[in-house]
Amino acid sequence: MRNIPIAKPLIGDEEINGVIEVLKSGMLASGKEVEEFEKEFAQYLGVKHGIAVVNGTAALDVALKALRIGPGDEVITTPFTFIASANSILFQGAKPVFADIDPKTFNLDPNEVLEKINEKTKAILVVHLYGQPADMKAFKEIAEDHKLYLVEDCAQAHGAEFNGQKVGTFGDIAAFSFYPTKNMTTGEGGMVVTNDDELAKRADLIRNHGQAEKYLHVELGYNLRMTNIAAAIGRAQLKKLDGWNERRIENARLLTDGISEIDGLTPPYTDPRVKHVFHQYVIRVEEEFPLNRDELMVKLGEKGIGSAVHYPIPVHHQPFYQKLGYPNDICSNAVEASKKVLSLPVHPAVNRGDIDYIINTLRELGTL
Ligand SMILES: Cc1ncc(COP(=O)(O)O)c(C=O)c1O
């Protein structure tokens, strides 16, 4: 039987040799390798500064701290995301305000965001979910019109583009994650990117003890520095990112060709203005399908096909957010999506035979 995992990091000789070089150099902590990775990643995106940190959650935290988001401030974001997006707002003592998603793209709906803006609103935190850019034309306009900061959570969207421009370059500041399941990895890791010199300087201070010069501390900061070991992996991965993204896009195309023919399964919608890099390939399991979403997951697992739900509980329904007093009856599109979505394997290690097997299995399960 086939065994097709839902995610698989690809580590080659380049990553291994890069790490060995760092180990041999004895310079294990943050140093030249990190600086090179920051430069190369920023250059790849077409942005001025990259500030490498320990993970994507830290990148979001540092980004919001650099903007001086704080108590009394509201930041509008999506409830249909990984918890870290919203938590990064809570870390500042600020309030996440949830706006609903567009049910077609699963991304934040600009019209819903507009309705949530008030005098306390300081920023919009947009997430490019599953590798599909949010509507950055609309969000840029809203941010400019209302004088709000625009923050991009690009944890799932390395190399994704909106109107030919890479995500991470639209807002004031953006955050990436290099967790092993992402389109590229450093083991654990993250990157803050910005075109703003002042924000870059503050982000650098915050990740490094607020240290302006050796033992001169001008800000409250942490140690959130990336290691040279992680950066060596990242540098090798970055060179392969575009090729891997093309394979994800091709796999998604083949999956959609097959899945479009199956009643009760809705393949993902792609906004014609974007390059969707398919961090996840997410279908909707509709009521007409003979199995519900959770039953389908079990059956796929029995056939050796990994699948996952991103995300089964919208952030405002999480126990912790419920304790904070968020009502249940908001963001109905996000709630609905959380019941229907199912992610199927799309990563670059999935081959043509795997895709045919996935489609045939879904077809069989659809005619039970
Ligand atoms: C949308 C989103 N934001 C933030 C994060 C946090 O990144 P990390 O796991 O590297 O802390 C993730 C990844 O898990 C994510 O998917």
The ligand as an SDF file (V2000), in Angstrom:
LIG
                    3D

 16 16  0  0  0  0  0  0  0  0999 V2000
   -0.4500   31.2050    9.5480 C   0  0  0  0  0  0  0  0  0  0  0  0
    0.6400   30.9050   10.5440 C   0  0  0  0  0  0  0  0  0  0  0  0
    1.0840   31.8810   11.3430 N   0  0  0  0  0  0  0  0  0  0  0  0
    2.0670   31.6760   12.2200 C   0  0  0  0  0  0  0  0  0  0  0  0
    2.6810   30.4500   12.3570 C   0  0  0  0  0  0  0  0  0  0  0  0
    3.7050   30.2580   13.4160 C   0  0  0  0  0  0  0  0  0  0  0  0
    4.9260   29.8160   12.9290 O   0  0  0  0  0  0  0  0  0  0  0  0
    5.8740   28.8890   13.8380 P   0  0  0  0  0  0  0  0  0  0  0  0
    5.2440   27.5540   13.9390 O   0  0  0  0  0  0  0  0  0  0  0  0
    7.1620   28.8740   13.0670 O   0  0  0  0  0  0  0  0  0  0  0  0
    6.0260   29.5560   15.1510 O   0  0  0  0  0  0  0  0  0  0  0  0
    2.2600   29.4050   11.5230 C   0  0  0  0  0  0  0  0  0  0  0  0
    2.9130   28.0840   11.5230 C   0  0  0  0  0  0  0  0  0  0  0  0
    2.7930   27.1710   12.1880 O   0  0  0  0  0  0  0  0  0  0  0  0
    1.2080   29.6280   10.6100 C   0  0  0  0  0  0  0  0  0  0  0  0
    0.7540   28.6440    9.8220 O   0  0  0  0  0  0  0  0  0  0  0  0
  1  2  1  0
  2  3  1  0
  2 15  2  0
  3  4  2  0
  4  5  1  0
  5  6  1  0
  5 12  2  0
  6  7  1  0
  7  8  1  0
  8  9  2  0
  8 10  1  0
  8 11  1  0
 12 13  1  0
 12 15  1  0
 13 14  2  0
 15 16  1  0
M  END
$$$$
